[in-house]
């Protein structure tokens, strides 16, 4: 099974399952909260590597507050069961632009080496495969790759859009959105201001959830809180 995490499901990615805060009706999707990639990848790593790792990493897994992470990320054990045949994890730009990417990479190192999962889209350091095993200080390697504690999640209340970099998906003057987004933001016109930029509202029936999509090349994590101003007569 190929699973992508961090790619908008509207993109043409060869994956069996898309893991992303935005869902698309005609694709197999597992949704979670924005900025929860660190928690979700941490939980995936524990699921596939629990009982297979050195003692120092196992202790870290044992002390993880799974209940809190599941609750805050809106991701659960049933979602893990959906990807139990995972063989390849395709890592997208949302993960690469995540402020906690360096810690996420530590989970990916563990998932790759001890879980046997092929990681695509990010270059790993292969820290568990020293060039000279007889001279390597394995304990020091384990400490170096041991993840930090997963940070508490930011709240994404209010109006939130996803910055997509693909003009084939959304045009510069468009706000791509679901019916839920229209209702949540009380949009009753064909045009709105997103922050101070005028956008044409384009409803996409297969798009699910309460996040809009705009065209923008992100230099940081692409989910952004915005101000939606509805045009009045």
Helices and strands as residue ranges (DSSP letters): E 2-5, E 17-19, E 23-24, E 29-30, H 37-49, H 55-63, H 66-73, H 77-82, E 88-91, H 93-96, H 101-115, E 118-120, H 138-145, E 160-164, E 174-177, H 179-184, E 191-194, E 197-203, E 207-208, E 211-215, E 223-225, E 228-230
